[in-house]
């Protein structure tokens, strides 16, 4: 690779992905001693779930993976007692992925770990930087122009 092809600084998307992996790895490590363990992909799936449930197709889109891969992960997490698939009251054609009571406990554990990691990050890089990062990420970014 020539020096012309090398970016002068890392793309923001790469930095965000690295930050995402920092959090995901820490949570996955914290949950790996739970029965059945939770892989990084499973942690990502669990992080996308709303307590009210989500249609399987929407979950696949959020995660950026195929519906069949999502189905396999959901099935595995269902065998661990963390998720279940139920009829969607808004659509007879789709199913909702919902957290079980045990899944809600595991989700609460993960959210608590994320709070601790955010506090740790604030100690490492400063509270103002974390607050500014949070503020920037919470803004309405608009659509990408690639959405439907």
Secondary structure, 3 states (H helix, E strand, C coil): CCCCCCCCCCCHHHHHHHHHHHHHHHHHHHHCCCCCCCCHHHHHHHHHCCCCCEEHHHHHHHHCCCHHHHHHHHHHHHHCCCEEEEEECCEEEEEEEEECHHHHHHHHHHHHHHHHHHHHHHHHHCHHHHHHHHHHHHCCCCCCCCCC
